[in-house]
Amino acid sequence: MARRLGLTGAMGTVAEHEDGVYTGRLVGDMLHGPAKAEAIKALAAREGSDLSRCSAYSDSYNDLPMLSMVGTPIAINPDSKLRAHAKAQGWRIRDYRTGRKAARAGLVVAAAAGGVSGAVAAGAAVRARRH
């Protein structure tokens, strides 16, 4: 993946494949939670990186170990637990879902208003037929 994107490296959970077909099994452990933090710590040691001068971002409270070890942690589209923690710690929070949430809420309100209007119109039509 790193090579395709023109990056110098990448880390992640590795899916096993045989003859170009994914088997559904993993190669090694899942790079998740504390395991991700340990992998990043090992990479920083190999590369001589000062983690206090590094940034990391995540959307999940599961990545708290990783976020807590860098100098600039950023919560992006965070789940509720990460949002609360990030606020308490004064971390930057970026939520790019806000526009979609507002649009979705607007559609719900519009649909409800349309439903009410339709019901009122139907009631008026039935009433007019009776009179």
All heavy atoms as an XYZ file, in Angstrom:
949
protein
N       0.819     -1.181      0.000
C       0.000      0.000      0.000
C       0.872      1.256      0.000
O       0.607      2.189     -0.751
C      -0.921      0.004      1.224
C      -1.836      1.200      1.240
S      -2.819      1.432      2.741
C      -3.495     -0.148      3.049
N       1.895      1.254      0.836
C       2.776      2.422      0.897
C       3.410      2.702     -0.460
O       3.456      3.846     -0.900
C       3.860      2.203      1.951
N       3.870      1.667     -1.099
C       4.507      1.831     -2.414
C       3.515      2.421     -3.418
O       3.842      3.339     -4.162
C       5.041      0.483     -2.892
C       5.887      0.556     -4.136
C       6.546     -0.786     -4.512
N       5.625     -1.916     -4.503
C       5.619     -2.886     -3.569
N       6.501     -2.862     -2.582
N       4.761     -3.875     -3.629
N       2.297      1.927     -3.430
C       1.277      2.437     -4.358
C       0.951      3.899     -4.111
O       0.618      4.634     -5.041
C       0.000      1.615     -4.250
C       0.131      0.256     -4.865
C      -1.173     -0.480     -4.792
N      -1.017     -1.814     -5.346
C      -1.935     -2.737     -5.248
N      -3.063     -2.513     -4.633
N      -1.726     -3.923     -5.778
N       1.019      4.315     -2.853
C       0.702      5.703     -2.511
C       1.929      6.614     -2.552
O       1.822      7.803     -2.303
C       0.061      5.766     -1.119
C      -1.309      5.100     -1.006
C      -1.763      5.071      0.449
C      -2.324      5.800     -1.887
N       3.091      6.029     -2.826
C       4.310      6.822     -2.887
C       4.826      7.218     -1.510
O       5.519      8.219     -1.365
N       4.520      6.418     -0.504
C       4.971      6.684      0.861
C       6.240      5.893      1.157
O       6.555      4.924      0.470
C       3.881      6.291      1.860
C       2.514      6.938      1.648
C       1.488      6.342      2.600
C       2.615      8.445      1.857
N       6.936      6.293      2.199
C       8.162      5.581      2.566
C       7.880      4.367      3.429
O       8.750      3.529      3.619
C       9.122      6.514      3.333
O       8.444      7.019      4.489
C       9.563      7.665      2.444
N       6.676      4.231      3.955
C       6.338      3.080      4.779
C       4.907      3.160      5.252
O       4.247      4.184      5.101
N       4.433      2.061      5.803
C       3.079      1.992      6.352
C       3.018      0.846      7.338
O       3.805     -0.100      7.252
C       2.055      1.793      5.239
N       2.099      0.946      8.276
C       1.868     -0.134      9.229
C       0.378     -0.420      9.251
O      -0.428      0.483      9.063
C       2.296      0.281     10.638
C       3.783      0.373     10.804
S       4.267      0.547     12.536
C       3.441      2.023     13.018
N       0.048     -1.658      9.489
C      -1.354     -2.027      9.595
C      -1.494     -3.514      9.812
O      -0.520     -4.259      9.768
N      -2.714     -3.922     10.056
C      -3.008     -5.339     10.172
C      -2.822     -5.957      8.787
O      -3.267     -5.407      7.789
C      -4.457     -5.530     10.663
O      -4.595     -4.868     11.936
C      -4.807     -6.991     10.800
N      -2.154     -7.091      8.743
C      -1.853     -7.729      7.457
C      -2.775     -8.925      7.248
O      -2.843     -9.824      8.082
C      -0.374     -8.183      7.401
C      -0.066     -8.882      6.087
C       0.547     -6.983      7.617
N      -3.482     -8.901      6.138
C      -4.358    -10.018      5.779
C      -3.561    -11.028      4.965
O      -2.801    -10.671      4.073
C      -5.543     -9.514      4.969
N      -3.743    -12.301      5.269
C      -3.042    -13.361      4.554
C      -3.671    -13.572      3.176
O      -4.890    -13.470      3.017
C      -3.146    -14.662      5.355
C      -2.434    -15.836      4.702
C      -2.657    -17.122      5.470
O      -3.773    -17.665      5.401
O      -1.712    -17.564      6.141
N      -2.810    -13.839      2.213
C      -3.312    -14.218      0.889
C      -2.406    -15.291      0.311
O      -1.210    -15.328      0.569
C      -3.436    -13.006     -0.054
C      -2.163    -12.257     -0.261
N      -1.277    -12.553     -1.261
C      -1.628    -11.213      0.422
C      -0.248    -11.722     -1.201
N      -0.430    -10.908     -0.189
N      -3.023    -16.182     -0.423
C      -2.296    -17.267     -1.088
C      -2.664    -17.241     -2.562
O      -3.850    -17.220     -2.906
C      -2.683    -18.619     -0.475
C      -2.227    -18.777      0.958
C      -2.730    -20.069      1.593
O      -3.463    -20.835      0.930
O      -2.392    -20.298      2.753
N      -1.662    -17.206     -3.407
C      -1.869    -17.164     -4.854
C      -2.783    -16.013     -5.264
O      -3.658    -16.173     -6.119
C      -2.440    -18.491     -5.362
C      -1.515    -19.669     -5.053
O      -0.274    -19.483     -5.167
O      -2.014    -20.744     -4.690
N      -2.611    -14.863     -4.594
C      -3.390    -13.681     -4.944
C      -4.813    -13.665     -4.411
O      -5.595    -12.788     -4.759
N      -5.172    -14.628     -3.558
C      -6.529    -14.708     -3.012
C      -6.446    -14.584     -1.485
O      -5.665    -15.284     -0.839
C      -7.194    -16.057     -3.383
C      -8.573    -16.171     -2.760
C      -7.270    -16.199     -4.890
N      -7.260    -13.684     -0.917
C      -7.273    -13.531      0.537
C      -7.890    -14.761      1.181
O      -8.909    -15.276      0.724
C      -8.049    -12.275      0.933
C      -7.304    -11.014      0.600
C      -7.658    -10.236     -0.495
C      -6.220    -10.609      1.376
C      -6.950     -9.089     -0.817
C      -5.506     -9.470      1.065
C      -5.882     -8.714     -0.027
O      -5.182     -7.585     -0.337
N      -7.246    -15.222      2.258
C      -7.710    -16.437      2.936
C      -8.704    -16.144      4.051
O      -9.371    -17.060      4.523
C      -6.510    -17.175      3.573
O      -5.962    -16.345      4.609
C      -5.464    -17.535      2.537
N      -8.763    -14.910      4.499
C      -9.630    -14.570      5.621
C      -8.892    -14.639      6.955
O      -9.453    -14.343      8.003
N      -7.617    -15.045      6.901
C      -6.797    -15.114      8.117
C      -5.850    -13.918      8.147
O      -5.583    -13.290      7.124
C      -6.002    -16.421      8.140
C      -6.893    -17.650      8.279
C      -6.071    -18.936      8.383
N      -5.240    -19.178      7.211
C      -5.601    -19.921      6.165
N      -6.788    -20.488      6.134
N      -4.781    -20.098      5.151
N      -5.338    -13.654      9.343
C      -4.375    -12.567      9.516
C      -2.968    -13.119      9.626
O      -2.765    -14.235     10.093
C      -4.697    -11.762     10.775
C      -6.057    -11.084     10.823
C      -6.226    -10.338     12.149
C      -6.235    -10.140      9.649
N      -2.001    -12.316      9.214
C      -0.593    -12.629      9.406
C      -0.197    -11.868     10.671
O      -0.145    -10.647     10.674
C       0.258    -12.166      8.203
C       1.731    -12.422      8.473
C      -0.200    -12.850      6.933
N       0.038    -12.582     11.740
C       0.355    -11.926     13.010
C      -0.907    -11.414     13.697
O      -2.019    -11.797     13.358
N      -0.693    -10.531     14.661
C      -1.805     -9.996     15.434
C      -2.405     -8.776     14.766
O      -1.776     -8.138     13.915
C      -1.322     -9.600     16.844
C      -0.901    -10.813     17.655
O      -1.507    -11.889     17.466
O       0.032    -10.675     18.464
N      -3.616     -8.441     15.199
C      -4.262     -7.231     14.732
C      -3.526     -6.029     15.298
O      -3.172     -6.010     16.477
C      -5.705     -7.204     15.247
C      -6.725     -7.187     14.168
S      -8.342     -7.297     14.911
C      -9.047     -5.885     14.170
N      -3.277     -5.043     14.470
C      -2.612     -3.822     14.917
C      -3.706     -2.889     15.430
O      -4.278     -2.102     14.686
C      -1.842     -3.198     13.755
C      -0.729     -2.248     14.134
C       0.265     -2.905     15.078
C      -0.012     -1.777     12.893
N      -4.007     -3.036     16.724
C      -5.167     -2.380     17.314
C      -4.872     -2.033     18.766
O      -4.187     -2.781     19.454
C      -6.355     -3.356     17.233
C      -7.632     -2.829     17.750
N      -8.394     -1.933     17.058
C      -8.291     -3.067     18.898
C      -9.474     -1.648     17.754
N      -9.429     -2.327     18.875
N      -5.382     -0.891     19.228
C      -5.245     -0.508     20.630
C      -3.802     -0.474     21.093
O      -2.937      0.130     20.453
N      -3.498     -1.146     22.212
C      -2.132     -1.148     22.753
C      -1.097     -1.715     21.782
O       0.042     -1.267     21.760
C      -2.231     -2.025     24.005
C      -3.669     -1.954     24.405
C      -4.446     -1.825     23.109
N      -1.488     -2.675     20.957
C      -0.542     -3.259     19.988
C      -0.101     -2.202     18.974
O       1.060     -2.172     18.558
C      -1.174     -4.450     19.278
N      -1.018     -1.321     18.592
C      -0.669     -0.258     17.649
C       0.327      0.698     18.296
O       1.309      1.100     17.676
C      -1.926      0.504     17.225
C      -1.660      1.527     16.129
C      -2.902      2.330     15.787
C      -3.927      1.511     15.077
N      -5.072      2.313     14.583
N       0.092      1.043     19.555
C       1.009      1.936     20.262
C       2.400      1.316     20.371
O       3.412      2.001     20.171
C       0.453      2.270     21.648
N       2.473      0.034     20.658
C       3.768     -0.647     20.767
C       4.489     -0.673     19.420
O       5.703     -0.476     19.363
C       3.590     -2.068     21.319
C       3.231     -2.104     22.795
C       4.245     -1.380     23.678
O       5.465     -1.568     23.477
O       3.813     -0.622     24.565
N       3.751     -0.908     18.351
C       4.364     -0.926     17.019
C       4.910      0.456     16.668
O       5.998      0.574     16.091
C       3.344     -1.381     15.979
N       4.194      1.491     17.026
C       4.645      2.857     16.743
C       5.862      3.207     17.593
O       6.812      3.822     17.115
C       3.495      3.861     16.944
C       2.459      3.647     15.838
C       3.998      5.294     16.967
C       1.170      4.384     16.047
N       5.854      2.773     18.842
C       7.003      2.999     19.721
C       8.254      2.327     19.150
O       9.330      2.914     19.126
C       6.694      2.432     21.116
C       7.193      3.277     22.247
C       6.891      2.634     23.589
C       5.459      2.905     23.978
N       5.121      2.397     25.309
N       8.102      1.098     18.663
C       9.228      0.366     18.081
C       9.717      1.060     16.805
O      10.926      1.190     16.586
C       8.815     -1.077     17.783
N       8.796      1.522     15.975
C       9.171      2.233     14.753
C       9.919      3.522     15.094
O      10.955      3.820     14.493
C       7.932      2.556     13.915
C       8.179      3.413     12.678
C       9.041      2.651     11.671
C       6.856      3.839     12.058
N       9.434      4.257     16.068
C      10.088      5.507     16.474
C      11.510      5.229     16.971
O      12.437      5.981     16.663
C       9.265      6.207     17.546
N      11.670      4.145     17.715
C      13.001      3.789     18.213
C      13.932      3.440     17.049
O      15.083      3.891     17.012
C      12.897      2.617     19.189
N      13.440      2.654     16.083
C      14.255      2.275     14.912
C      14.645      3.490     14.083
O      15.758      3.588     13.588
C      13.482      1.309     14.011
C      13.577     -0.127     14.385
C      13.072     -1.062     13.284
N      11.816     -0.684     12.661
C      10.597     -1.025     13.102
N      10.488     -1.751     14.213
N       9.515     -0.659     12.460
N      13.716      4.416     13.925
C      13.936      5.587     13.072
C      14.563      6.761     13.821
O      14.929      7.754     13.203
C      12.602      6.053     12.470
C      11.932      5.028     11.581
C      12.690      4.781     10.296
O      13.276      5.728      9.751
O      12.692      3.624      9.830
N      14.666      6.640     15.139
C      15.205      7.741     15.940
C      14.258      8.931     16.021
O      14.700     10.076     16.132
N      12.961      8.671     15.969
C      11.957      9.746     16.027
C      11.605     10.078     17.468
O      11.473      9.194     18.309
C      10.684      9.323     15.297
O      10.953      9.086     13.930
N      11.428     11.351     17.728
C      10.994     11.834     19.026
C       9.469     11.932     18.985
O       8.916     12.815     18.326
C      11.615     13.207     19.287
C      11.186     13.822     20.593
O      10.363     13.225     21.331
O      11.662     14.940     20.882
N       8.786     11.025     19.667
C       7.329     10.982     19.606
C       6.676     12.262     20.127
O       5.566     12.591     19.720
C       6.795      9.766     20.358
C       7.025      8.436     19.649
C       6.607      7.265     20.534
C       6.282      8.387     18.326
N       7.370     13.004     20.968
C       6.791     14.255     21.461
C       6.705     15.300     20.343
O       5.987     16.285     20.459
C       7.597     14.800     22.647
O       8.862     15.264     22.214
N       7.438     15.063     19.251
C       7.389     15.977     18.100
C       6.529     15.420     16.964
O       6.492     15.977     15.880
C       8.807     16.240     17.600
C       9.653     16.948     18.672
C      11.003     17.298     18.168
N      10.845     18.214     17.036
C      11.793     18.457     16.147
N      12.958     17.862     16.256
N      11.589     19.284     15.148
N       5.836     14.311     17.243
C       5.010     13.652     16.227
C       3.525     13.936     16.458
O       3.114     14.315     17.552
C       5.232     12.141     16.269
S       6.897     11.646     15.756
N       2.753     13.715     15.414
C       1.304     13.851     15.468
C       0.674     12.494     15.181
O       1.276     11.648     14.523
C       0.808     14.826     14.398
O       1.356     16.093     14.607
N      -0.533     12.322     15.676
C      -1.312     11.125     15.362
C      -2.773     11.517     15.377
O      -3.173     12.452     16.070
C      -1.046     10.020     16.381
N      -3.554     10.811     14.595
C      -4.982     11.071     14.602
C      -5.754      9.762     14.614
O      -5.256      8.723     14.199
C      -5.399     11.929     13.408
C      -5.254     11.258     12.075
C      -6.301     10.518     11.536
C      -4.072     11.351     11.359
C      -6.165      9.888     10.310
C      -3.941     10.729     10.130
C      -4.985     10.000      9.611
O      -4.851      9.387      8.408
N      -6.964      9.838     15.122
C      -7.824      8.666     15.152
C      -9.264      9.098     15.351
O      -9.537     10.218     15.768
C      -7.412      7.733     16.291
O      -8.276      6.593     16.317
N     -10.161      8.147     15.094
C     -11.577      8.381     15.333
C     -12.101      7.514     16.472
O     -13.263      7.582     16.811
C     -12.386      8.090     14.068
C     -12.324      6.624     13.648
O     -11.482      5.861     14.182
O     -13.114      6.236     12.775
N     -11.223      6.712     17.068
C     -11.675      5.710     18.025
C     -10.962      5.787     19.375
O      -9.745      5.949     19.442
C     -11.449      4.316     17.432
O     -11.732      3.320     18.381
N     -11.740      5.614     20.420
C     -11.198      5.564     21.774
C     -10.194      4.409     21.909
O      -9.291      4.464     22.737
C     -12.350      5.389     22.775
C     -11.934      5.470     24.212
C     -11.690      6.699     24.821
C     -11.794      4.318     24.973
C     -11.309      6.772     26.146
C     -11.413      4.386     26.307
C     -11.172      5.615     26.884
O     -10.795      5.688     28.207
N     -10.336      3.393     21.067
C      -9.394      2.258     21.093
C      -7.962      2.690     20.813
O      -7.026      1.989     21.166
C      -9.802      1.198     20.064
C     -11.108      0.556     20.405
O     -11.401      0.302     21.564
N     -11.922      0.295     19.401
N      -7.792      3.828     20.152
C      -6.454      4.318     19.813
C      -5.887      5.265     20.871
O      -4.866      5.906     20.636
C      -6.470      5.016     18.451
C      -6.542      4.032     17.304
O      -6.020      2.908     17.467
O      -7.117      4.383     16.261
N      -6.516      5.326     22.023
C      -6.027      6.194     23.083
C      -4.562      5.932     23.455
O      -3.805      6.889     23.653
C      -6.925      6.073     24.315
C      -6.848      7.198     25.319
C      -7.112      8.544     24.663
C      -7.843      6.962     26.432
N      -4.105      4.685     23.515
C      -2.680      4.458     23.816
C      -1.767      5.145     22.803
O      -0.758      5.747     23.180
C      -2.530      2.934     23.755
C      -3.895      2.411     24.074
C      -4.844      3.411     23.439
N      -2.109      5.085     21.522
C      -1.297      5.721     20.487
C      -1.383      7.245     20.609
O      -0.368      7.940     20.586
C      -1.781      5.300     19.099
C      -1.113      6.070     17.968
S      -1.877      5.813     16.364
C      -3.462      6.623     16.544
N      -2.571      7.766     20.735
C      -2.755      9.215     20.804
C      -2.056      9.820     22.018
O      -1.537     10.934     21.950
C      -4.252      9.554     20.835
C      -5.020      9.243     19.553
C      -6.521      9.364     19.798
C      -4.580     10.151     18.422
N      -2.047      9.084     23.107
C      -1.463      9.592     24.351
C       0.057      9.669     24.326
O       0.650     10.324     25.175
C      -1.901      8.707     25.529
O      -3.297      8.781     25.676
N       0.703      9.022     23.383
C       2.168      9.005     23.383
C       2.803      9.984     22.407
O       4.020     10.069     22.343
C       2.682      7.589     23.121
C       2.306      7.016     21.810
S       2.737      5.265     21.831
C       3.600      5.159     20.305
N       1.984     10.742     21.668
C       2.542     11.713     20.723
C       2.330     13.138     21.241
O       1.490     13.377     22.109
C       1.917     11.572     19.315
C       2.222     10.203     18.734
C       0.434     11.854     19.322
N       3.088     14.055     20.674
C       2.992     15.445     21.098
C       1.744     16.153     20.615
O       1.237     17.062     21.273
N       1.227     15.736     19.452
C       0.041     16.385     18.889
C      -0.998     15.338     18.519
O      -1.058     14.879     17.377
C       0.417     17.219     17.639
O       1.485     18.100     17.973
C      -0.767     18.035     17.158
N      -1.843     14.961     19.482
C      -2.928     14.030     19.168
C      -4.131     14.798     18.628
O      -4.438     15.904     19.101
C      -3.243     13.407     20.524
C      -2.840     14.438     21.514
C      -1.719     15.230     20.897
N      -4.794     14.232     17.641
C      -5.955     14.886     17.030
C      -7.073     13.853     16.900
O      -6.870     12.769     16.367
C      -5.613     15.453     15.637
C      -4.388     16.368     15.723
C      -6.814     16.213     15.053
C      -3.757     16.681     14.389
N      -8.241     14.217     17.398
C      -9.422     13.357     17.273
C     -10.183     13.805     16.028
O     -10.618     14.950     15.943
C     -10.298     13.480     18.508
N     -10.314     12.903     15.056
C     -11.010     13.225     13.806
C     -12.253     12.346     13.695
O     -12.153     11.123     13.770
C     -10.093     13.028     12.588
C      -8.918     14.004     12.701
C     -10.866     13.230     11.288
C      -7.984     14.020     11.550
N     -13.405     12.991     13.530
C     -14.690     12.279     13.502
C     -14.756     11.290     14.678
O     -15.051     10.103     14.482
C     -14.899     11.537     12.186
C     -14.979     12.448     10.993
O     -15.194     13.649     11.125
N     -14.798     11.901      9.817
N     -14.469     11.764     15.892
C     -14.303     10.845     17.016
C     -15.600     10.195     17.489
O     -16.673     10.794     17.391
C     -13.742     11.748     18.117
C     -14.305     13.095     17.805
C     -14.334     13.159     16.296
N     -15.450      8.969     18.024
C     -16.583      8.352     18.699
C     -16.805      9.131     20.003
O     -15.993      9.987     20.383
C     -16.356      6.853     18.931
C     -15.149      6.508     19.788
O     -14.742      7.309     20.654
O     -14.590      5.412     19.593
N     -17.905      8.880     20.688
C     -18.270      9.710     21.843
C     -17.247      9.638     22.980
O     -16.951     10.655     23.619
C     -19.660      9.339     22.357
O     -19.706      7.978     22.738
N     -16.679      8.471     23.221
C     -15.692      8.345     24.298
C     -14.406      9.107     23.976
O     -13.834      9.767     24.839
C     -15.380      6.868     24.579
C     -16.502      6.139     25.299
C     -16.205      4.669     25.471
C     -15.165      4.451     26.545
N     -14.940      3.025     26.842
N     -13.960      9.008     22.723
C     -12.749      9.739     22.338
C     -13.010     11.238     22.370
O     -12.166     12.005     22.817
C     -12.255      9.319     20.959
C     -11.012     10.061     20.456
C      -9.841      9.924     21.438
C     -10.628      9.572     19.072
N     -14.180     11.667     21.915
C     -14.516     13.095     21.941
C     -14.441     13.632     23.375
O     -13.831     14.665     23.632
C     -15.906     13.345     21.368
C     -16.305     14.829     21.391
C     -17.697     15.043     20.818
N     -17.776     14.642     19.429
C     -17.376     15.394     18.416
N     -16.882     16.601     18.628
N     -17.488     14.950     17.184
N     -15.030     12.921     24.312
C     -15.022     13.358     25.712
C     -13.594     13.434     26.250
O     -13.221     14.397     26.921
C     -15.875     12.417     26.558
N     -12.790     12.422     25.952
C     -11.402     12.400     26.423
C     -10.600     13.537     25.793
O      -9.838     14.227     26.484
C     -10.749     11.052     26.116
C      -9.384     10.920     26.705
N      -9.175     10.508     27.997
C      -8.162     11.190     26.188
C      -7.880     10.523     28.249
N      -7.244     10.923     27.162
N     -10.766     13.723     24.491
C     -10.034     14.779     23.785
C     -10.400     16.154     24.344
O      -9.522     16.999     24.543
C     -10.327     14.708     22.288
N     -11.671     16.381     24.614
C     -12.098     17.661     25.201
C     -11.441     17.862     26.568
O     -10.936     18.937     26.868
C     -13.621     17.700     25.370
C     -14.356     18.115     24.138
C     -15.849     18.232     24.444
C     -16.607     18.621     23.211
N     -18.055     18.683     23.460
N     -11.469     16.808     27.386
C     -10.896     16.896     28.733
C      -9.394     17.176     28.686
O      -8.858     17.871     29.559
C     -11.166     15.603     29.506
N      -8.704     16.657     27.662
C      -7.257     16.832     27.542
C      -6.869     18.080     26.751
O      -5.692     18.407     26.655
C      -6.637     15.605     26.861
C      -6.793     14.326     27.650
C      -6.108     14.407     28.994
O      -4.964     14.839     29.102
N      -6.811     14.001     30.038
N      -7.844     18.738     26.139
C      -7.551     19.927     25.336
C      -6.961     19.597     23.974
O      -6.291     20.433     23.370
N      -7.217     18.385     23.483
C      -6.723     17.988     22.179
C      -7.585     18.618     21.089
O      -8.757     18.912     21.299
C      -6.781     16.479     22.006
C      -5.876     15.706     22.912
C      -4.905     16.180     23.745
C      -5.878     14.285     23.074
N      -4.292     15.154     24.399
C      -4.878     13.967     24.016
C      -6.620     13.267     22.525
C      -4.602     12.669     24.412
C      -6.345     11.964     22.923
C      -5.348     11.679     23.846
N      -7.005     18.756     19.906
C      -7.785     19.234     18.759
C      -8.804     18.180     18.358
O      -8.514     16.988     18.381
C      -6.887     19.529     17.558
C      -6.189     20.858     17.678
C      -5.549     21.247     16.380
N      -4.336     20.449     16.212
C      -3.609     20.411     15.111
N      -3.968     21.095     14.054
N      -2.526     19.688     15.043
N      -9.969     18.654     18.002
C     -11.040     17.777     17.526
C     -11.497     18.323     16.181
O     -11.793     19.513     16.057
C     -12.226     17.746     18.517
C     -11.772     17.239     19.884
C     -13.371     16.902     17.945
C     -12.819     17.387     20.969
N     -11.552     17.468     15.201
C     -12.046     17.840     13.870
C     -13.164     16.873     13.520
O     -12.972     15.653     13.567
C     -10.944     17.749     12.805
C      -9.779     18.671     13.054
C     -10.199     20.123     12.795
N      -9.084     21.027     12.970
C      -8.862     21.736     14.067
N      -9.676     21.640     15.093
N      -7.841     22.551     14.138
N     -14.316     17.417     13.200
C     -15.436     16.565     12.819
C     -15.914     16.999     11.451
O     -16.500     18.064     11.302
C     -16.556     16.644     13.846
C     -17.525     15.491     13.723
O     -17.723     14.993     12.589
O     -18.083     15.074     14.753
N     -15.638     16.187     10.467
C     -16.014     16.500      9.096
C     -17.385     15.922      8.746
O     -17.835     16.044      7.623
C     -14.943     15.978      8.130
C     -13.608     16.615      8.410
C     -12.585     15.904      9.025
C     -13.387     17.946      8.095
C     -11.365     16.505      9.305
C     -12.164     18.555      8.371
C     -11.171     17.827      8.973
O      -9.964     18.431      9.256
N     -18.037     15.318      9.733
C     -19.374     14.751      9.510
C     -20.469     15.767      9.752
O     -21.616     15.518      9.438
C     -19.609     13.579     10.451
C     -18.625     12.454     10.296
C     -18.771     11.459     11.399
N     -18.464     12.104     12.676
C     -18.388     11.485     13.831
N     -18.615     10.209     13.899
N     -18.092     12.134     14.934
N     -20.158     16.913     10.313
C     -21.162     17.884     10.730
C     -22.118     18.248      9.602
O     -23.326     18.278      9.799
C     -20.476     19.149     11.279
O     -19.574     18.726     12.294
C     -21.474     20.105     11.865
N     -21.621     18.517      8.418
C     -22.482     18.867      7.298
C     -23.443     17.745      6.948
O     -24.621     17.974      6.695
N     -22.953     16.521      6.964
C     -23.810     15.375      6.661
C     -24.863     15.189      7.736
O     -26.007     14.873      7.451
C     -22.986     14.102      6.530
C     -22.185     14.045      5.252
C     -21.531     12.702      5.108
N     -20.664     12.493      6.272
C     -19.791     11.537      6.380
N     -19.648     10.674      5.422
N     -19.029     11.410      7.441
N     -24.465     15.388      9.015
C     -25.428     15.258     10.107
C     -26.538     16.283      9.961
O     -27.711     15.972     10.129
C     -24.734     15.455     11.463
C     -23.953     14.288     11.947
C     -23.387     14.621     13.316
C     -22.565     13.511     13.873
N     -21.960     13.880     15.157
N     -26.164     17.520      9.655
C     -27.153     18.584      9.506
C     -28.075     18.283      8.328
O     -29.288     18.462      8.419
C     -26.461     19.927      9.314
N     -27.496     17.818      7.231
C     -28.317     17.496      6.063
C     -29.273     16.353      6.382
O     -30.452     16.397      6.021
C     -27.422     17.126      4.887
N     -28.777     15.332      7.081
C     -29.616     14.192      7.437
C     -30.738     14.631      8.367
O     -31.880     14.242      8.201
C     -28.761     13.097      8.076
C     -29.512     11.810      8.272
C     -28.631     10.627      8.671
N     -27.577     10.938      9.592
C     -26.282     10.740      9.343
N     -25.911     10.250      8.192
N     -25.374     11.037     10.236
N     -30.419     15.492      9.345
C     -31.444     15.994     10.261
C     -32.476     16.812      9.498
O     -33.681     16.722      9.751
C     -30.801     16.833     11.363
N     -32.018     17.600      8.540
C     -32.932     18.398      7.726
C     -33.871     17.522      6.917
O     -35.055     17.823      6.784
N     -33.356     16.414      6.397
C     -34.200     15.490      5.640
C     -35.253     14.847      6.525
O     -36.395     14.670      6.107
C     -33.337     14.401      4.986
C     -32.484     14.843      3.807
C     -31.577     13.701      3.359
C     -33.353     15.308      2.664
N     -34.874     14.510      7.751
C     -35.837     13.907      8.679
C     -36.952     14.900      8.988
O     -38.133     14.557      8.959
C     -35.128     13.437      9.974
C     -36.143     13.056     11.042
C     -34.209     12.277      9.664
N     -36.571     16.156      9.265
C     -37.569     17.186      9.560
C     -38.468     17.408      8.348
O     -39.688     17.490      8.464
C     -36.892     18.503     10.004
C     -37.891     19.647     10.068
C     -36.210     18.307     11.348
N     -37.874     17.475      7.165
C     -38.647     17.689      5.943
C     -39.607     16.523      5.693
O     -40.762     16.733      5.314
C     -37.713     17.879      4.755
N     -39.119     15.315      5.910
C     -39.973     14.142      5.708
C     -41.131     14.144      6.700
O     -42.279     13.849      6.338
C     -39.147     12.861      5.852
N     -40.848     14.477      7.947
C     -41.906     14.534      8.961
C     -42.917     15.619      8.612
O     -44.131     15.411      8.690
C     -41.304     14.791     10.341
N     -42.416     16.782      8.198
C     -43.316     17.880      7.822
C     -44.154     17.470      6.609
O     -45.356     17.756      6.556
C     -42.519     19.137      7.506
N     -43.534     16.796      5.662
C     -44.271     16.323      4.497
C     -45.338     15.320      4.881
O     -46.457     15.352      4.373
N     -45.007     14.438      5.802
C     -45.968     13.439      6.273
C     -47.146     14.092      6.975
O     -48.304     13.732      6.749
N     -46.872     15.067      7.819
C     -47.935     15.785      8.529
C     -48.795     16.545      7.521
O     -50.030     16.505      7.578
C     -47.344     16.742      9.602
C     -48.422     17.668     10.140
C     -46.715     15.932     10.715
N     -48.163     17.230      6.572
C     -48.914     17.973      5.551
C     -49.794     17.032      4.748
O     -50.953     17.350      4.459
C     -47.959     18.701      4.600
O     -47.203     19.648      5.307
N     -49.251     15.875      4.378
C     -50.032     14.888      3.628
C     -51.217     14.393      4.423
O     -52.327     14.241      3.897
N     -51.012     14.138      5.701
C     -52.104     13.669      6.561
C     -53.185     14.732      6.689
O     -54.389     14.434      6.635
C     -51.566     13.287      7.937
N     -52.783     15.980      6.852
C     -53.749     17.078      6.962
C     -54.532     17.217      5.655
O     -55.759     17.351      5.654
C     -53.042     18.410      7.330
C     -53.972     19.591      7.183
C     -52.479     18.322      8.740
N     -53.825     17.144      4.529
C     -54.492     17.254      3.229
C     -55.458     16.092      3.019
O     -56.580     16.289      2.543
C     -53.455     17.292      2.114
N     -55.042     14.887      3.382
C     -55.912     13.721      3.232
C     -57.138     13.860      4.129
O     -58.258     13.569      3.722
C     -55.143     12.443      3.570
N     -56.923     14.325      5.356
C     -58.047     14.536      6.283
C     -59.016     15.571      5.752
O     -60.237     15.405      5.833
N     -58.486     16.640      5.177
C     -59.344     17.695      4.623
C     -60.134     17.160      3.435
O     -61.325     17.467      3.271
C     -58.497     18.897      4.206
N     -59.497     16.329      2.615
C     -60.190     15.769      1.450
C     -61.309     14.839      1.885
O     -62.422     14.879      1.332
C     -59.194     15.029      0.559
N     -61.067     14.012      2.870
C     -62.094     13.096      3.383
C     -63.239     13.899      3.980
O     -64.414     13.608      3.755
C     -61.482     12.115      4.417
C     -62.545     11.364      5.166
C     -60.532     11.152      3.718
N     -62.907     14.930      4.728
C     -63.927     15.756      5.372
C     -64.783     16.464      4.334
O     -66.003     16.560      4.460
C     -63.234     16.776      6.273
C     -64.151     17.510      7.162
C     -63.355     18.312      8.117
N     -64.204     18.718      9.193
C     -63.865     19.475     10.156
N     -62.623     19.906     10.218
N     -64.697     19.800     11.092
N     -64.124     16.970      3.267
C     -64.848     17.660      2.206
C     -65.800     16.696      1.494
O     -66.911     17.091      1.111
C     -63.878     18.272      1.207
N     -65.438     15.441      1.328
C     -66.296     14.444      0.688
C     -67.531     14.172      1.508
O     -68.601     13.931      0.978
C     -65.529     13.138      0.513
C     -64.670     13.093     -0.700
C     -64.024     11.754     -0.731
N     -64.242     11.135     -2.010
C     -63.793      9.970     -2.327
N     -63.126      9.253     -1.444
N     -63.993      9.468     -3.514
N     -67.380     14.187      2.827
C     -68.506     13.900      3.729
C     -69.522     15.036      3.715
O     -70.677     14.822      3.983
C     -67.995     13.675      5.140
C     -67.289     12.350      5.294
C     -66.972     12.116      6.740
N     -66.209     10.887      6.905
C     -65.507     10.579      7.948
N     -65.446     11.407      8.973
N     -64.849      9.449      8.014
N     -69.070     16.267      3.485
C     -69.983     17.409      3.550
C     -70.491     17.736      2.232
O     -70.761     17.853      1.294
C     -69.266     18.625      4.141
C     -68.893     18.400      5.585
N     -69.799     18.188      6.573
C     -67.684     18.354      6.193
C     -69.177     18.051      7.719
N     -67.876     18.134      7.517
